[in-house]
Amino acid sequence: MLLTLIAILALVMIYWFPLRRWFARWGTTPADLTRVMAGDGLLLDWTYSGTTAVTVDAPPEDIWPWLVQLGYQRGGLYSYDWLDRLFGYLDRPSATRILPEFQQLAVGDKIPLGRGPSWPVAVIEPNRALVLDMRNMGGFDWVWQFGLYRVDEKRTQLVSRSRVRTHTAWAQLATYAIEPAGFVMTRRMLLNLKQRAEALHASGRAGDTLKTRAAA
């Protein structure tokens, strides 16, 4: 019994310190962690903050079209589609092409998430920032934001930051419980966005996409 308790405590300590720290800053640079992002002011007294990032070998213009078509019956979530479809967040695989009909997004628009709540757009700065404001969702508030930051002429840092404020002890426990799954899904999302943006850049079709948007 004592050995079992020690083993459980050891696992908890390993998760709580090195693993949670890794989850909350995967792929980031020191600049990513200290950078003020466009939606930070929406949720100041947060109880959880996680920032993850990936370096994309493409300019922001090749990443942005994928971001603005996020959502249910839109471009999808670019994560593990089979899990998103299993839980009803998607009804089809995530898009592997730019969808012109979803390229116009504005503050106040809502991005649907299957059987879950819709995500209101709080901030949108083309090729730079997208902020989803999901405050007032019962037991917790959630602000999820994406930032695109040029590293140089050929590379962009794609940053995802989630900040959560819980209102009850049960909501706080739920946040701890879903944190590992949230990290796994967000990591896959960033990697799939990277893959799609780099393929778009290699095809040389990004300029045509932007011209199509401008003409619409």
C-alpha positions as CSV (number, residue, x, y, z in Angstrom):
1,M,0.0,0.0,0.0
2,L,2.8,2.4,0.9
3,L,4.7,1.6,-2.3
4,T,1.5,2.3,-4.3
5,L,1.0,5.6,-2.6
6,I,4.6,6.6,-3.2
7,A,4.4,5.6,-6.9
8,I,1.2,7.7,-7.3
9,L,2.7,10.7,-5.6
10,A,5.8,10.4,-7.8
11,L,3.7,10.3,-11.0
12,V,1.7,13.3,-9.8
13,M,4.9,15.3,-9.1
14,I,6.3,14.3,-12.5
15,Y,3.1,15.5,-14.2
16,W,2.6,18.6,-12.2
17,F,6.1,20.1,-12.6
18,P,8.1,19.0,-15.7
19,L,5.2,17.8,-17.9
20,R,2.7,20.6,-17.2
21,R,5.6,23.1,-17.8
22,W,6.4,21.4,-21.1
23,F,2.7,21.4,-22.1
24,A,2.4,25.1,-21.4
25,R,5.4,26.2,-23.5
26,W,5.9,23.6,-26.2
27,G,7.8,24.9,-29.2
28,T,8.1,28.5,-27.8
29,T,11.1,30.8,-27.6
30,P,11.6,33.2,-24.7
31,A,10.2,35.9,-26.8
32,D,7.0,34.0,-27.4
33,L,6.4,33.6,-23.7
34,T,7.0,37.3,-22.8
35,R,5.3,38.7,-25.9
36,V,2.1,40.7,-25.4
37,M,-0.5,39.2,-27.8
38,A,-3.5,41.0,-29.3
39,G,-6.1,39.4,-26.9
40,D,-4.1,39.4,-23.6
41,G,-6.1,42.3,-22.3
42,L,-9.4,40.4,-22.5
43,L,-8.6,38.1,-19.6
44,L,-6.3,39.6,-17.0
45,D,-7.0,37.5,-13.9
46,W,-6.5,34.1,-15.5
47,T,-6.0,30.9,-13.6
48,Y,-4.3,29.0,-16.5
49,S,-2.1,30.2,-19.3
50,G,-0.5,28.0,-22.0
51,T,1.5,29.2,-25.0
52,T,2.6,26.8,-27.8
53,A,4.3,27.6,-31.1
54,V,5.7,26.2,-34.2
55,T,8.1,27.7,-36.8
56,V,6.6,27.6,-40.3
57,D,8.8,27.8,-43.4
58,A,6.4,30.1,-45.1
59,P,5.3,33.8,-44.7
60,P,2.1,34.8,-42.8
61,E,0.2,35.1,-46.0
62,D,0.4,31.3,-46.5
63,I,-0.8,30.5,-42.9
64,W,-3.6,33.0,-42.6
65,P,-6.1,31.5,-45.1
66,W,-6.1,28.3,-43.1
67,L,-6.7,30.0,-39.8
68,V,-9.7,32.1,-40.9
69,Q,-11.6,29.0,-42.2
70,L,-11.4,27.2,-38.8
71,G,-14.6,25.6,-37.5
72,Y,-17.4,23.1,-37.9
73,Q,-18.7,22.8,-41.5
74,R,-15.9,25.1,-42.4
75,G,-12.2,24.2,-42.7
76,G,-12.1,22.0,-39.5
77,L,-9.7,22.1,-36.7
78,Y,-6.6,20.5,-38.3
79,S,-6.0,18.2,-35.4
80,Y,-6.9,14.5,-35.0
81,D,-10.0,14.5,-37.2
82,W,-11.2,11.1,-35.9
83,L,-11.3,12.4,-32.4
84,D,-13.0,15.6,-33.3
85,R,-15.6,13.7,-35.3
86,L,-16.1,11.2,-32.5
87,F,-17.0,13.9,-30.1
88,G,-19.1,15.8,-32.6
89,Y,-16.8,18.8,-33.0
90,L,-16.5,18.1,-36.8
91,D,-18.7,16.4,-39.4
92,R,-16.0,15.9,-42.0
93,P,-12.2,15.8,-42.3
94,S,-10.3,19.1,-42.0
95,A,-9.8,20.9,-45.2
96,T,-6.7,20.3,-47.3
97,R,-7.4,23.3,-49.6
98,I,-8.3,26.9,-49.2
99,L,-12.0,27.5,-49.1
100,P,-12.8,30.9,-50.7
101,E,-16.3,31.0,-49.1
102,F,-14.8,31.2,-45.6
103,Q,-12.1,33.7,-46.2
104,Q,-14.1,36.7,-45.0
105,L,-14.1,36.9,-41.2
106,A,-14.9,39.9,-39.0
107,V,-15.1,40.9,-35.4
108,G,-18.4,39.6,-34.0
109,D,-18.6,36.6,-36.3
110,K,-19.1,33.3,-34.6
111,I,-17.1,30.2,-35.6
112,P,-19.2,27.0,-34.8
113,L,-17.8,24.0,-33.1
114,G,-20.2,21.2,-33.7
115,R,-22.3,20.3,-30.7
116,G,-20.2,22.7,-28.6
117,P,-20.4,26.5,-28.2
118,S,-19.5,28.8,-31.1
119,W,-16.4,30.9,-30.8
120,P,-17.0,34.7,-31.1
121,V,-14.2,36.6,-33.0
122,A,-12.9,39.4,-30.7
123,V,-9.9,40.6,-32.6
124,I,-8.9,40.0,-36.2
125,E,-5.8,41.5,-37.8
126,P,-5.2,39.9,-41.3
127,N,-1.9,38.0,-41.4
128,R,-1.1,38.9,-37.8
129,A,-3.7,38.0,-35.2
130,L,-7.0,36.0,-34.6
131,V,-8.5,36.1,-31.1
132,L,-11.5,34.0,-30.0
133,D,-13.3,35.3,-26.9
134,M,-15.2,32.5,-25.1
135,R,-15.9,34.2,-21.8
136,N,-19.1,33.7,-19.9
137,M,-19.3,30.0,-20.7
138,G,-20.7,28.8,-17.4
139,G,-17.9,27.8,-15.0
140,F,-15.0,29.2,-16.9
141,D,-13.9,31.9,-19.4
142,W,-11.5,31.1,-22.2
143,V,-9.6,33.4,-24.6
144,W,-7.9,31.5,-27.4
145,Q,-5.6,33.5,-29.7
146,F,-3.3,32.9,-32.6
147,G,-0.4,35.2,-33.6
148,L,1.7,35.2,-36.7
149,Y,5.2,36.7,-36.2
150,R,7.8,36.9,-39.0
151,V,11.1,35.3,-38.1
152,D,12.6,36.4,-41.4
153,E,11.5,36.7,-45.1
154,K,11.0,32.9,-45.3
155,R,9.8,31.9,-41.8
156,T,7.0,32.7,-39.5
157,Q,6.4,31.8,-35.8
158,L,2.8,30.6,-35.4
159,V,1.8,31.0,-31.8
160,S,-1.3,29.7,-30.0
161,R,-2.1,31.1,-26.5
162,S,-5.0,29.8,-24.3
163,R,-5.9,31.6,-21.2
164,V,-8.6,30.3,-18.9
165,R,-10.3,31.7,-15.8
166,T,-12.4,29.3,-13.7
167,H,-15.2,30.3,-11.4
168,T,-15.6,27.1,-9.4
169,A,-13.4,24.4,-7.9
170,W,-15.1,21.8,-10.1
171,A,-14.2,23.9,-13.2
172,Q,-10.6,24.2,-12.0
173,L,-10.4,20.4,-11.6
174,A,-11.9,19.9,-15.0
175,T,-9.2,22.2,-16.5
176,Y,-6.5,20.1,-14.9
177,A,-8.2,16.9,-16.3
178,I,-8.5,18.1,-19.9
179,E,-5.1,19.9,-20.0
180,P,-3.1,16.9,-21.4
181,A,-5.7,16.3,-24.1
182,G,-5.9,19.9,-25.0
183,F,-2.1,20.0,-25.4
184,V,-2.1,16.9,-27.7
185,M,-4.8,18.3,-29.9
186,T,-3.3,21.8,-30.1
187,R,0.1,20.5,-30.9
188,R,-1.3,18.4,-33.8
189,M,-3.3,21.4,-35.0
190,L,-0.1,23.6,-35.2
191,L,1.8,20.9,-36.9
192,N,-0.9,20.4,-39.5
193,L,-1.2,24.1,-40.1
194,K,2.5,24.2,-40.6
195,Q,2.3,21.4,-43.1
196,R,-0.6,23.0,-45.1
197,A,1.0,26.4,-45.1
198,E,4.4,25.1,-46.3
199,A,2.7,23.1,-49.1
200,L,0.7,26.2,-50.1
201,H,3.9,28.2,-50.2
202,A,5.7,25.6,-52.2
203,S,2.9,25.5,-54.8
204,G,3.2,29.2,-55.3
205,R,-0.6,29.6,-55.1
206,A,-0.9,31.9,-52.0
207,G,-0.8,35.1,-54.1
208,D,-3.6,33.8,-56.2
209,T,-5.6,33.1,-53.1
210,L,-5.2,36.6,-51.7
211,K,-6.1,38.1,-55.1
212,T,-9.3,36.1,-55.1
213,R,-10.1,37.4,-51.6
214,A,-9.5,41.0,-52.6
215,A,-11.7,40.7,-55.6
216,A,-14.6,39.1,-53.7
